[in-house]
Amino acid sequence: MHERIRNLREDRDLKQEDLAKVLNCTQACYSHYESGKRDIPTEVLVKLAKFYSVSVDYLLGLTKQRNPYP
């Protein structure tokens, strides 16, 4: 999961600071999400899925299908 959120961010040429603003957290907090040092709360997973237009299952590594559910 952590690698997927990093890859999605890097694919869009965004900085950790950019995502921290979207999630209303600090850059250090977001960095801990990406590194796996901190579990990602459900509400943050939902925000990330909406931001990237992917399913939460994709973020969790349960599917390779990026598309969100209809």
All heavy atoms as a GROMACS GRO file, in nm:
protein
  579
    1MET      N    1   0.082  -0.119   0.000
    1MET     CA    2   0.000   0.000   0.000
    1MET      C    3   0.087   0.125   0.000
    1MET      O    4   0.059   0.219  -0.072
    1MET     CB    5  -0.092  -0.003   0.123
    1MET     CG    6  -0.158   0.129   0.153
    1MET     SD    7  -0.276   0.128   0.286
    1MET     CE    8  -0.187   0.058   0.421
    2HIS      N    9   0.191   0.124   0.078
    2HIS     CA   10   0.274   0.243   0.092
    2HIS      C   11   0.345   0.276  -0.039
    2HIS      O   12   0.356   0.393  -0.076
    2HIS     CB   13   0.375   0.224   0.206
    2HIS     CG   14   0.308   0.172   0.330
    2HIS    ND1   15   0.220   0.247   0.404
    2HIS    CD2   16   0.314   0.051   0.391
    2HIS    CE1   17   0.176   0.175   0.506
    2HIS    NE2   18   0.231   0.056   0.500
    3GLU      N   19   0.389   0.172  -0.107
    3GLU     CA   20   0.456   0.194  -0.235
    3GLU      C   21   0.359   0.249  -0.338
    3GLU      O   22   0.395   0.334  -0.419
    3GLU     CB   23   0.516   0.062  -0.284
    3GLU     CG   24   0.601   0.078  -0.408
    3GLU     CD   25   0.670  -0.052  -0.447
    3GLU    OE1   26   0.713  -0.127  -0.358
    3GLU    OE2   27   0.680  -0.075  -0.569
    4ARG      N   28   0.235   0.203  -0.334
    4ARG     CA   29   0.136   0.250  -0.431
    4ARG      C   30   0.106   0.398  -0.414
    4ARG      O   31   0.096   0.471  -0.512
    4ARG     CB   32   0.008   0.169  -0.422
    4ARG     CG   33   0.026   0.031  -0.481
    4ARG     CD   34  -0.101  -0.028  -0.527
    4ARG     NE   35  -0.069  -0.152  -0.597
    4ARG     CZ   36  -0.157  -0.239  -0.638
    4ARG    NH1   37  -0.284  -0.214  -0.620
    4ARG    NH2   38  -0.121  -0.348  -0.700
    5ILE      N   39   0.092   0.445  -0.290
    5ILE     CA   40   0.062   0.588  -0.273
    5ILE      C   41   0.182   0.674  -0.312
    5ILE      O   42   0.166   0.782  -0.364
    5ILE     CB   43   0.008   0.622  -0.133
    5ILE    CG1   44   0.111   0.598  -0.024
    5ILE    CG2   45  -0.121   0.550  -0.105
    5ILE    CD1   46   0.070   0.655   0.112
    6ARG      N   47   0.302   0.622  -0.290
    6ARG     CA   48   0.421   0.696  -0.334
    6ARG      C   49   0.428   0.700  -0.486
    6ARG      O   50   0.452   0.805  -0.545
    6ARG     CB   51   0.549   0.633  -0.276
    6ARG     CG   52   0.674   0.713  -0.314
    6ARG     CD   53   0.804   0.653  -0.261
    6ARG     NE   54   0.822   0.517  -0.306
    6ARG     CZ   55   0.823   0.409  -0.226
    6ARG    NH1   56   0.806   0.421  -0.096
    6ARG    NH2   57   0.840   0.289  -0.276
    7ASN      N   58   0.403   0.587  -0.550
    7ASN     CA   59   0.407   0.583  -0.697
    7ASN      C   60   0.302   0.673  -0.760
    7ASN      O   61   0.329   0.742  -0.858
    7ASN     CB   62   0.390   0.439  -0.746
    7ASN     CG   63   0.511   0.353  -0.717
    7ASN    OD1   64   0.621   0.403  -0.693
    7ASN    ND2   65   0.491   0.223  -0.718
    8LEU      N   66   0.182   0.673  -0.704
    8LEU     CA   67   0.076   0.761  -0.756
    8LEU      C   68   0.117   0.908  -0.744
    8LEU      O   69   0.097   0.987  -0.835
    8LEU     CB   70  -0.055   0.737  -0.682
    8LEU     CG   71  -0.129   0.608  -0.717
    8LEU    CD1   72  -0.238   0.580  -0.614
    8LEU    CD2   73  -0.188   0.616  -0.856
    9ARG      N   74   0.175   0.944  -0.630
    9ARG     CA   75   0.220   1.082  -0.609
    9ARG      C   76   0.330   1.119  -0.708
    9ARG      O   77   0.324   1.224  -0.773
    9ARG     CB   78   0.270   1.101  -0.465
    9ARG     CG   79   0.323   1.242  -0.437
    9ARG     CD   80   0.375   1.255  -0.296
    9ARG     NE   81   0.480   1.162  -0.263
    9ARG     CZ   82   0.609   1.176  -0.299
    9ARG    NH1   83   0.647   1.278  -0.372
    9ARG    NH2   84   0.698   1.086  -0.261
   10GLU      N   85   0.428   1.031  -0.722
   10GLU     CA   86   0.541   1.060  -0.811
   10GLU      C   87   0.497   1.063  -0.957
   10GLU      O   88   0.550   1.143  -1.035
   10GLU     CB   89   0.651   0.957  -0.791
   10GLU     CG   90   0.722   0.973  -0.658
   10GLU     CD   91   0.823   0.863  -0.629
   10GLU    OE1   92   0.825   0.761  -0.701
   10GLU    OE2   93   0.900   0.880  -0.532
   11ASP      N   94   0.400   0.980  -0.996
   11ASP     CA   95   0.349   0.980  -1.133
   11ASP      C   96   0.287   1.114  -1.169
   11ASP      O   97   0.288   1.154  -1.286
   11ASP     CB   98   0.245   0.870  -1.153
   11ASP     CG   99   0.306   0.731  -1.158
   11ASP    OD1  100   0.430   0.720  -1.168
   11ASP    OD2  101   0.230   0.633  -1.149
   12ARG      N  102   0.237   1.186  -1.071
   12ARG     CA  103   0.176   1.317  -1.095
   12ARG      C  104   0.272   1.432  -1.064
   12ARG      O  105   0.231   1.548  -1.062
   12ARG     CB  106   0.051   1.332  -1.011
   12ARG     CG  107  -0.058   1.238  -1.057
   12ARG     CD  108  -0.186   1.270  -0.990
   12ARG     NE  109  -0.290   1.179  -1.035
   12ARG     CZ  110  -0.418   1.202  -1.021
   12ARG    NH1  111  -0.459   1.312  -0.963
   12ARG    NH2  112  -0.506   1.115  -1.063
   13ASP      N  113   0.398   1.398  -1.039
   13ASP     CA  114   0.500   1.499  -1.008
   13ASP      C  115   0.459   1.589  -0.891
   13ASP      O  116   0.479   1.711  -0.894
   13ASP     CB  117   0.533   1.584  -1.131
   13ASP     CG  118   0.597   1.503  -1.241
   13ASP    OD1  119   0.676   1.412  -1.210
   13ASP    OD2  120   0.568   1.530  -1.360
   14LEU      N  121   0.404   1.527  -0.788
   14LEU     CA  122   0.364   1.600  -0.669
   14LEU      C  123   0.466   1.577  -0.558
   14LEU      O  124   0.534   1.475  -0.555
   14LEU     CB  125   0.226   1.554  -0.622
   14LEU     CG  126   0.110   1.579  -0.718
   14LEU    CD1  127  -0.015   1.507  -0.670
   14LEU    CD2  128   0.084   1.727  -0.732
   15LYS      N  129   0.472   1.671  -0.467
   15LYS     CA  130   0.558   1.659  -0.350
   15LYS      C  131   0.476   1.608  -0.233
   15LYS      O  132   0.353   1.620  -0.233
   15LYS     CB  133   0.618   1.795  -0.314
   15LYS     CG  134   0.706   1.853  -0.422
   15LYS     CD  135   0.754   1.990  -0.381
   15LYS     CE  136   0.836   2.052  -0.494
   15LYS     NZ  137   0.875   2.189  -0.461
   16GLN      N  138   0.544   1.557  -0.134
   16GLN     CA  139   0.474   1.514  -0.013
   16GLN      C  140   0.398   1.630   0.049
   16GLN      O  141   0.288   1.611   0.103
   16GLN     CB  142   0.572   1.454   0.087
   16GLN     CG  143   0.624   1.319   0.048
   16GLN     CD  144   0.715   1.258   0.153
   16GLN    OE1  145   0.762   1.326   0.243
   16GLN    NE2  146   0.738   1.128   0.140
   17GLU      N  147   0.452   1.749   0.040
   17GLU     CA  148   0.386   1.867   0.096
   17GLU      C  149   0.251   1.890   0.028
   17GLU      O  150   0.155   1.934   0.093
   17GLU     CB  151   0.474   1.993   0.079
   17GLU     CG  152   0.602   1.989   0.158
   17GLU     CD  153   0.717   1.922   0.083
   17GLU    OE1  154   0.703   1.891  -0.038
   17GLU    OE2  155   0.821   1.897   0.145
   18ASP      N  156   0.245   1.863  -0.104
   18ASP     CA  157   0.120   1.882  -0.177
   18ASP      C  158   0.011   1.790  -0.124
   18ASP      O  159  -0.103   1.832  -0.104
   18ASP     CB  160   0.140   1.856  -0.327
   18ASP     CG  161   0.244   1.949  -0.390
   18ASP    OD1  162   0.252   2.066  -0.348
   18ASP    OD2  163   0.316   1.903  -0.481
   19LEU      N  164   0.046   1.664  -0.101
   19LEU     CA  165  -0.052   1.569  -0.049
   19LEU      C  166  -0.086   1.599   0.095
   19LEU      O  167  -0.201   1.581   0.137
   19LEU     CB  168   0.002   1.426  -0.062
   19LEU     CG  169  -0.040   1.352  -0.188
   19LEU    CD1  170  -0.186   1.323  -0.195
   19LEU    CD2  171   0.009   1.417  -0.312
   20ALA      N  172   0.010   1.646   0.172
   20ALA     CA  173  -0.018   1.682   0.311
   20ALA      C  174  -0.124   1.792   0.316
   20ALA      O  175  -0.214   1.786   0.401
   20ALA     CB  176   0.110   1.727   0.380
   21LYS      N  177  -0.119   1.886   0.224
   21LYS     CA  178  -0.221   1.993   0.220
   21LYS      C  179  -0.357   1.935   0.186
   21LYS      O  180  -0.458   1.973   0.245
   21LYS     CB  181  -0.181   2.099   0.118
   21LYS     CG  182  -0.067   2.187   0.163
   21LYS     CD  183  -0.030   2.288   0.057
   21LYS     CE  184   0.094   2.365   0.097
   21LYS     NZ  185   0.141   2.456  -0.010
   22VAL      N  186  -0.362   1.844   0.089
   22VAL     CA  187  -0.488   1.781   0.050
   22VAL      C  188  -0.549   1.706   0.169
   22VAL      O  189  -0.669   1.709   0.191
   22VAL     CB  190  -0.467   1.685  -0.069
   22VAL    CG1  191  -0.588   1.597  -0.095
   22VAL    CG2  192  -0.429   1.762  -0.195
   23LEU      N  193  -0.463   1.639   0.245
   23LEU     CA  194  -0.510   1.556   0.357
   23LEU      C  195  -0.520   1.633   0.489
   23LEU      O  196  -0.559   1.576   0.591
   23LEU     CB  197  -0.416   1.436   0.375
   23LEU     CG  198  -0.404   1.344   0.254
   23LEU    CD1  199  -0.299   1.237   0.279
   23LEU    CD2  200  -0.538   1.282   0.219
   24ASN      N  201  -0.479   1.759   0.485
   24ASN     CA  202  -0.483   1.843   0.605
   24ASN      C  203  -0.399   1.783   0.718
   24ASN      O  204  -0.444   1.767   0.832
   24ASN     CB  205  -0.627   1.867   0.651
   24ASN     CG  206  -0.638   1.983   0.746
   24ASN    OD1  207  -0.558   2.077   0.739
   24ASN    ND2  208  -0.735   1.979   0.834
   25CYS      N  209  -0.274   1.747   0.683
   25CYS     CA  210  -0.180   1.696   0.782
   25CYS      C  211  -0.043   1.756   0.752
   25CYS      O  212  -0.027   1.830   0.655
   25CYS     CB  213  -0.174   1.543   0.779
   25CYS     SG  214  -0.106   1.469   0.630
   26THR      N  215   0.055   1.725   0.832
   26THR     CA  216   0.189   1.777   0.809
   26THR      C  217   0.262   1.690   0.706
   26THR      O  218   0.224   1.575   0.681
   26THR     CB  219   0.271   1.778   0.939
   26THR    OG1  220   0.290   1.643   0.982
   26THR    CG2  221   0.203   1.860   1.047
   27GLN      N  222   0.368   1.745   0.651
   27GLN     CA  223   0.451   1.668   0.557
   27GLN      C  224   0.511   1.548   0.627
   27GLN      O  225   0.520   1.440   0.570
   27GLN     CB  226   0.559   1.759   0.496
   27GLN     CG  227   0.649   1.690   0.395
   27GLN     CD  228   0.767   1.617   0.459
   27GLN    OE1  229   0.821   1.660   0.559
   27GLN    NE2  230   0.806   1.506   0.399
   28ALA      N  231   0.551   1.565   0.753
   28ALA     CA  232   0.610   1.454   0.829
   28ALA      C  233   0.508   1.342   0.848
   28ALA      O  234   0.541   1.224   0.835
   28ALA     CB  235   0.660   1.504   0.964
   29CYS      N  236   0.385   1.377   0.877
   29CYS     CA  237   0.279   1.278   0.893
   29CYS      C  238   0.259   1.201   0.762
   29CYS      O  239   0.254   1.078   0.762
   29CYS     CB  240   0.149   1.347   0.935
   29CYS     SG  241   0.006   1.238   0.943
   30TYR      N  242   0.250   1.274   0.651
   30TYR     CA  243   0.231   1.208   0.522
   30TYR      C  244   0.352   1.119   0.489
   30TYR      O  245   0.336   1.009   0.437
   30TYR     CB  246   0.206   1.308   0.410
   30TYR     CG  247   0.183   1.237   0.280
   30TYR    CD1  248   0.060   1.178   0.253
   30TYR    CD2  249   0.286   1.220   0.188
   30TYR    CE1  250   0.040   1.106   0.137
   30TYR    CE2  251   0.267   1.148   0.071
   30TYR     CZ  252   0.143   1.092   0.047
   30TYR     OH  253   0.124   1.019  -0.068
   31SER      N  254   0.470   1.166   0.520
   31SER     CA  255   0.591   1.088   0.496
   31SER      C  256   0.585   0.955   0.570
   31SER      O  257   0.625   0.851   0.517
   31SER     CB  258   0.714   1.168   0.541
   31SER     OG  259   0.830   1.089   0.532
   32HIS      N  260   0.532   0.957   0.691
   32HIS     CA  261   0.517   0.834   0.769
   32HIS      C  262   0.415   0.739   0.705
   32HIS      O  263   0.430   0.617   0.713
   32HIS     CB  264   0.478   0.864   0.913
   32HIS     CG  265   0.590   0.924   0.991
   32HIS    ND1  266   0.568   0.998   1.105
   32HIS    CD2  267   0.724   0.922   0.974
   32HIS    CE1  268   0.685   1.038   1.154
   32HIS    NE2  269   0.781   0.993   1.075
   33TYR      N  270   0.312   0.794   0.641
   33TYR     CA  271   0.218   0.708   0.567
   33TYR      C  272   0.291   0.637   0.453
   33TYR      O  273   0.275   0.517   0.434
   33TYR     CB  274   0.104   0.790   0.507
   33TYR     CG  275   0.007   0.851   0.604
   33TYR    CD1  276  -0.063   0.967   0.570
   33TYR    CD2  277  -0.018   0.795   0.729
   33TYR    CE1  278  -0.155   1.024   0.657
   33TYR    CE2  279  -0.109   0.853   0.817
   33TYR     CZ  280  -0.177   0.967   0.780
   33TYR     OH  281  -0.267   1.024   0.866
   34GLU      N  282   0.369   0.712   0.378
   34GLU     CA  283   0.439   0.654   0.262
   34GLU      C  284   0.546   0.553   0.303
   34GLU      O  285   0.571   0.458   0.232
   34GLU     CB  286   0.506   0.764   0.178
   34GLU     CG  287   0.414   0.826   0.078
   34GLU     CD  288   0.488   0.908  -0.027
   34GLU    OE1  289   0.612   0.904  -0.036
   34GLU    OE2  290   0.418   0.978  -0.103
   35SER      N  291   0.609   0.575   0.415
   35SER     CA  292   0.717   0.486   0.457
   35SER      C  293   0.666   0.364   0.535
   35SER      O  294   0.742   0.272   0.562
   35SER     CB  295   0.819   0.562   0.542
   35SER     OG  296   0.760   0.602   0.664
   36GLY      N  297   0.539   0.368   0.574
   36GLY     CA  298   0.483   0.258   0.650
   36GLY      C  299   0.506   0.269   0.799
   36GLY      O  300   0.475   0.176   0.874
   37LYS      N  301   0.558   0.382   0.844
   37LYS     CA  302   0.581   0.401   0.987
   37LYS      C  303   0.452   0.431   1.062
   37LYS      O  304   0.448   0.420   1.184
   37LYS     CB  305   0.679   0.516   1.010
   37LYS     CG  306   0.820   0.485   0.962
   37LYS     CD  307   0.911   0.602   0.987
   37LYS     CE  308   1.052   0.570   0.935
   37LYS     NZ  309   1.140   0.688   0.950
   38ARG      N  310   0.349   0.470   0.988
   38ARG     CA  311   0.220   0.503   1.049
   38ARG      C  312   0.110   0.439   0.965
   38ARG      O  313   0.112   0.449   0.842
   38ARG     CB  314   0.204   0.655   1.053
   38ARG     CG  315   0.071   0.702   1.104
   38ARG     CD  316   0.063   0.852   1.103
   38ARG     NE  317   0.082   0.898   1.240
   38ARG     CZ  318   0.084   1.025   1.275
   38ARG    NH1  319   0.075   1.120   1.184
   38ARG    NH2  320   0.099   1.059   1.401
   39ASP      N  321   0.015   0.376   1.031
   39ASP     CA  322  -0.100   0.320   0.960
   39ASP      C  323  -0.185   0.434   0.903
   39ASP      O  324  -0.200   0.539   0.968
   39ASP     CB  325  -0.187   0.235   1.053
   39ASP     CG  326  -0.125   0.100   1.083
   39ASP    OD1  327  -0.044   0.053   1.001
   39ASP    OD2  328  -0.156   0.043   1.188
   40ILE      N  329  -0.241   0.410   0.787
   40ILE     CA  330  -0.323   0.512   0.723
   40ILE      C  331  -0.468   0.492   0.768
   40ILE      O  332  -0.526   0.387   0.745
   40ILE     CB  333  -0.312   0.502   0.569
   40ILE    CG1  334  -0.166   0.515   0.527
   40ILE    CG2  335  -0.398   0.609   0.503
   40ILE    CD1  336  -0.143   0.492   0.379
   41PRO      N  337  -0.526   0.595   0.832
   41PRO     CA  338  -0.665   0.584   0.876
   41PRO      C  339  -0.760   0.568   0.757
   41PRO      O  340  -0.730   0.613   0.646
   41PRO     CB  341  -0.692   0.716   0.949
   41PRO     CG  342  -0.557   0.773   0.979
   41PRO     CD  343  -0.465   0.722   0.873
   42THR      N  344  -0.873   0.507   0.781
   42THR     CA  345  -0.971   0.482   0.676
   42THR      C  346  -1.011   0.611   0.604
   42THR      O  347  -1.018   0.613   0.481
   42THR     CB  348  -1.097   0.414   0.735
   42THR    OG1  349  -1.057   0.294   0.801
   42THR    CG2  350  -1.198   0.382   0.627
   43GLU      N  351  -1.036   0.717   0.678
   43GLU     CA  352  -1.080   0.841   0.614
   43GLU      C  353  -0.972   0.899   0.522
   43GLU      O  354  -1.003   0.960   0.420
   43GLU     CB  355  -1.128   0.945   0.716
   43GLU     CG  356  -1.024   0.992   0.815
   43GLU     CD  357  -1.017   0.908   0.942
   43GLU    OE1  358  -1.080   0.803   0.952
   43GLU    OE2  359  -0.944   0.950   1.034
   44VAL      N  360  -0.847   0.877   0.556
   44VAL     CA  361  -0.737   0.922   0.471
   44VAL      C  362  -0.729   0.835   0.345
   44VAL      O  363  -0.708   0.886   0.235
   44VAL     CB  364  -0.603   0.922   0.548
   44VAL    CG1  365  -0.486   0.952   0.456
   44VAL    CG2  366  -0.608   1.022   0.663
   45LEU      N  367  -0.750   0.705   0.359
   45LEU     CA  368  -0.753   0.616   0.243
   45LEU      C  369  -0.862   0.659   0.145
   45LEU      O  370  -0.840   0.662   0.024
   45LEU     CB  371  -0.776   0.472   0.285
   45LEU     CG  372  -0.655   0.395   0.334
   45LEU    CD1  373  -0.699   0.258   0.386
   45LEU    CD2  374  -0.553   0.378   0.223
   46VAL      N  375  -0.977   0.693   0.197
   46VAL     CA  376  -1.088   0.736   0.112
   46VAL      C  377  -1.052   0.866   0.041
   46VAL      O  378  -1.076   0.881  -0.080
   46VAL     CB  379  -1.218   0.750   0.196
   46VAL    CG1  380  -1.329   0.815   0.114
   46VAL    CG2  381  -1.262   0.614   0.247
   47LYS      N  382  -0.992   0.962   0.112
   47LYS     CA  383  -0.951   1.087   0.050
   47LYS      C  384  -0.848   1.063  -0.060
   47LYS      O  385  -0.855   1.123  -0.167
   47LYS     CB  386  -0.892   1.184   0.154
   47LYS     CG  387  -0.994   1.252   0.240
   47LYS     CD  388  -0.926   1.350   0.335
   47LYS     CE  389  -1.022   1.418   0.427
   47LYS     NZ  390  -0.955   1.514   0.515
   48LEU      N  391  -0.752   0.975  -0.034
   48LEU     CA  392  -0.650   0.944  -0.136
   48LEU      C  393  -0.713   0.878  -0.258
   48LEU      O  394  -0.679   0.911  -0.372
   48LEU     CB  395  -0.542   0.854  -0.077
   48LEU     CG  396  -0.444   0.920   0.019
   48LEU    CD1  397  -0.360   0.813   0.090
   48LEU    CD2  398  -0.354   1.018  -0.055
   49ALA      N  399  -0.805   0.784  -0.234
   49ALA     CA  400  -0.872   0.716  -0.346
   49ALA      C  401  -0.949   0.815  -0.431
   49ALA      O  402  -0.943   0.810  -0.555
   49ALA     CB  403  -0.964   0.607  -0.292
   50LYS      N  404  -1.020   0.907  -0.368
   50LYS     CA  405  -1.094   1.010  -0.443
   50LYS      C  406  -0.999   1.103  -0.516
   50LYS      O  407  -1.023   1.139  -0.632
   50LYS     CB  408  -1.185   1.088  -0.350
   50LYS     CG  409  -1.304   1.008  -0.302
   50LYS     CD  410  -1.392   1.091  -0.211
   50LYS     CE  411  -1.514   1.011  -0.167
   50LYS     NZ  412  -1.603   1.089  -0.080
   51PHE      N  413  -0.893   1.144  -0.450
   51PHE     CA  414  -0.797   1.237  -0.512
   51PHE      C  415  -0.735   1.176  -0.638
   51PHE      O  416  -0.722   1.243  -0.739
   51PHE     CB  417  -0.687   1.273  -0.411
   51PHE     CG  418  -0.584   1.368  -0.465
   51PHE    CD1  419  -0.611   1.504  -0.473
   51PHE    CD2  420  -0.461   1.322  -0.506
   51PHE    CE1  421  -0.516   1.592  -0.524
   51PHE    CE2  422  -0.365   1.409  -0.557
   51PHE     CZ  423  -0.393   1.545  -0.566
   52TYR      N  424  -0.697   1.049  -0.631
   52TYR     CA  425  -0.631   0.983  -0.744
   52TYR      C  426  -0.729   0.912  -0.838
   52TYR      O  427  -0.687   0.854  -0.937
   52TYR     CB  428  -0.529   0.880  -0.693
   52TYR     CG  429  -0.407   0.942  -0.630
   52TYR    CD1  430  -0.372   0.913  -0.499
   52TYR    CD2  431  -0.324   1.027  -0.702
   52TYR    CE1  432  -0.259   0.968  -0.441
   52TYR    CE2  433  -0.211   1.083  -0.645
   52TYR     CZ  434  -0.178   1.052  -0.514
   52TYR     OH  435  -0.066   1.106  -0.458
   53SER      N  436  -0.857   0.913  -0.805
   53SER     CA  437  -0.961   0.844  -0.884
   53SER      C  438  -0.929   0.696  -0.900
   53SER      O  439  -0.929   0.641  -1.011
   53SER     CB  440  -0.978   0.910  -1.022
   53SER     OG  441  -1.022   1.043  -1.008
   54VAL      N  442  -0.898   0.633  -0.788
   54VAL     CA  443  -0.872   0.489  -0.784
   54VAL      C  444  -0.959   0.430  -0.672
   54VAL      O  445  -1.017   0.503  -0.592
   54VAL     CB  446  -0.724   0.456  -0.758
   54VAL    CG1  447  -0.635   0.509  -0.868
   54VAL    CG2  448  -0.677   0.508  -0.623
   55SER      N  449  -0.967   0.298  -0.668
   55SER     CA  450  -1.042   0.234  -0.561
   55SER      C  451  -0.954   0.218  -0.437
   55SER      O  452  -0.831   0.213  -0.448
   55SER     CB  453  -1.094   0.098  -0.606
   55SER     OG  454  -0.988   0.006  -0.620
   56VAL      N  455  -1.017   0.211  -0.323
   56VAL     CA  456  -0.944   0.184  -0.199
   56VAL      C  457  -0.880   0.046  -0.208
   56VAL      O  458  -0.768   0.025  -0.160
   56VAL     CB  459  -1.037   0.196  -0.076
   56VAL    CG1  460  -0.967   0.150   0.051
   56VAL    CG2  461  -1.086   0.339  -0.059
   57ASP      N  462  -0.948  -0.048  -0.273
   57ASP     CA  463  -0.890  -0.182  -0.292
   57ASP      C  464  -0.758  -0.175  -0.368
   57ASP      O  465  -0.664  -0.248  -0.337
   57ASP     CB  466  -0.986  -0.274  -0.368
   57ASP     CG  467  -1.100  -0.324  -0.281
   57ASP    OD1  468  -1.096  -0.302  -0.158
   57ASP    OD2  469  -1.193  -0.386  -0.336
   58TYR      N  470  -0.749  -0.084  -0.465
   58TYR     CA  471  -0.622  -0.067  -0.537
   58TYR      C  472  -0.514  -0.016  -0.443
   58TYR      O  473  -0.402  -0.066  -0.442
   58TYR     CB  474  -0.640   0.027  -0.656
   58TYR     CG  475  -0.509   0.056  -0.726
   58TYR    CD1  476  -0.453  -0.038  -0.811
   58TYR    CD2  477  -0.439   0.174  -0.702
   58TYR    CE1  478  -0.331  -0.015  -0.873
   58TYR    CE2  479  -0.317   0.197  -0.764
   58TYR     CZ  480  -0.264   0.103  -0.848
   58TYR     OH  481  -0.141   0.126  -0.908
   59LEU      N  482  -0.547   0.084  -0.362
   59LEU     CA  483  -0.449   0.138  -0.268
   59LEU      C  484  -0.403   0.032  -0.170
   59LEU      O  485  -0.285   0.028  -0.133
   59LEU     CB  486  -0.508   0.256  -0.190
   59LEU     CG  487  -0.539   0.382  -0.270
   59LEU    CD1  488  -0.604   0.487  -0.180
   59LEU    CD2  489  -0.415   0.438  -0.337
   60LEU      N  490  -0.493  -0.055  -0.129
   60LEU     CA  491  -0.460  -0.160  -0.032
   60LEU      C  492  -0.387  -0.278  -0.095
   60LEU      O  493  -0.339  -0.366  -0.024
   60LEU     CB  494  -0.587  -0.210   0.036
   60LEU     CG  495  -0.657  -0.110   0.128
   60LEU    CD1  496  -0.791  -0.167   0.175
   60LEU    CD2  497  -0.569  -0.074   0.246
   61GLY      N  498  -0.378  -0.280  -0.228
   61GLY     CA  499  -0.309  -0.389  -0.295
   61GLY      C  500  -0.394  -0.513  -0.315
   61GLY      O  501  -0.342  -0.620  -0.342
   62LEU      N  502  -0.526  -0.498  -0.302
   62LEU     CA  503  -0.616  -0.612  -0.319
   62LEU      C  504  -0.649  -0.638  -0.465
   62LEU      O  505  -0.701  -0.745  -0.498
   62LEU     CB  506  -0.745  -0.590  -0.240
   62LEU     CG  507  -0.727  -0.577  -0.089
   62LEU    CD1  508  -0.859  -0.542  -0.022
   62LEU    CD2  509  -0.670  -0.706  -0.031
   63THR      N  510  -0.624  -0.541  -0.551
   63THR     CA  511  -0.649  -0.555  -0.694
   63THR      C  512  -0.546  -0.473  -0.771
   63THR      O  513  -0.489  -0.378  -0.717
   63THR     CB  514  -0.792  -0.509  -0.730
   63THR    OG1  515  -0.815  -0.528  -0.870
   63THR    CG2  516  -0.816  -0.362  -0.697
   64LYS      N  517  -0.524  -0.511  -0.895
   64LYS     CA  518  -0.437  -0.433  -0.982
   64LYS      C  519  -0.519  -0.334  -1.065
   64LYS      O  520  -0.462  -0.252  -1.136
   64LYS     CB  521  -0.359  -0.526  -1.074
   64LYS     CG  522  -0.260  -0.610  -0.999
   64LYS     CD  523  -0.181  -0.700  -1.094
   64LYS     CE  524  -0.083  -0.786  -1.013
   64LYS     NZ  525  -0.005  -0.873  -1.100
   65GLN      N  526  -0.652  -0.344  -1.056
   65GLN     CA  527  -0.743  -0.259  -1.130
   65GLN      C  528  -0.751  -0.122  -1.062
   65GLN      O  529  -0.796  -0.111  -0.948
   65GLN     CB  530  -0.880  -0.325  -1.133
   65GLN     CG  531  -0.975  -0.270  -1.236
   65GLN     CD  532  -0.930  -0.298  -1.375
   65GLN    OE1  533  -0.871  -0.212  -1.438
   65GLN    NE2  534  -0.954  -0.418  -1.425
   66ARG      N  535  -0.707  -0.018  -1.130
   66ARG     CA  536  -0.704   0.117  -1.070
   66ARG      C  537  -0.842   0.183  -1.064
   66ARG      O  538  -0.867   0.262  -0.976
   66ARG     CB  539  -0.612   0.210  -1.151
   66ARG     CG  540  -0.467   0.185  -1.130
   66ARG     CD  541  -0.387   0.292  -1.203
   66ARG     NE  542  -0.247   0.274  -1.181
   66ARG     CZ  543  -0.159   0.371  -1.182
   66ARG    NH1  544  -0.198   0.494  -1.208
   66ARG    NH2  545  -0.032   0.348  -1.159
   67ASN      N  546  -0.928   0.152  -1.159
   67ASN     CA  547  -1.056   0.221  -1.171
   67ASN      C  548  -1.140   0.209  -1.044
   67ASN      O  549  -1.153   0.100  -0.989
   67ASN     CB  550  -1.136   0.166  -1.289
   67ASN     CG  551  -1.064   0.187  -1.420
   67ASN    OD1  552  -0.980   0.274  -1.434
   67ASN    ND2  553  -1.097   0.104  -1.518
   68PRO      N  554  -1.200   0.322  -1.002
   68PRO     CA  555  -1.290   0.314  -0.886
   68PRO      C  556  -1.419   0.244  -0.926
   68PRO      O  557  -1.450   0.232  -1.043
   68PRO     CB  558  -1.314   0.461  -0.851
   68PRO     CG  559  -1.291   0.535  -0.977
   68PRO     CD  560  -1.187   0.456  -1.053
   69TYR      N  561  -1.491   0.198  -0.827
   69TYR     CA  562  -1.619   0.132  -0.854
   69TYR      C  563  -1.720   0.233  -0.902
   69TYR      O  564  -1.716   0.348  -0.860
   69TYR     CB  565  -1.670   0.062  -0.728
   69TYR     CG  566  -1.574  -0.042  -0.676
   69TYR    CD1  567  -1.505  -0.025  -0.558
   69TYR    CD2  568  -1.552  -0.159  -0.749
   69TYR    CE1  569  -1.416  -0.120  -0.512
   69TYR    CE2  570  -1.462  -0.254  -0.703
   69TYR     CZ  571  -1.396  -0.235  -0.585
   69TYR     OH  572  -1.308  -0.329  -0.540
   70PRO      N  573  -1.812   0.190  -0.990
   70PRO     CA  574  -1.914   0.285  -1.039
   70PRO      C  575  -2.011   0.327  -0.930
   70PRO      O  576  -2.026   0.265  -0.831
   70PRO     CB  577  -1.985   0.207  -1.150
   70PRO     CG  578  -1.950   0.065  -1.132
   70PRO     CD  579  -1.824   0.061  -1.047
   0.00000   0.00000   0.00000
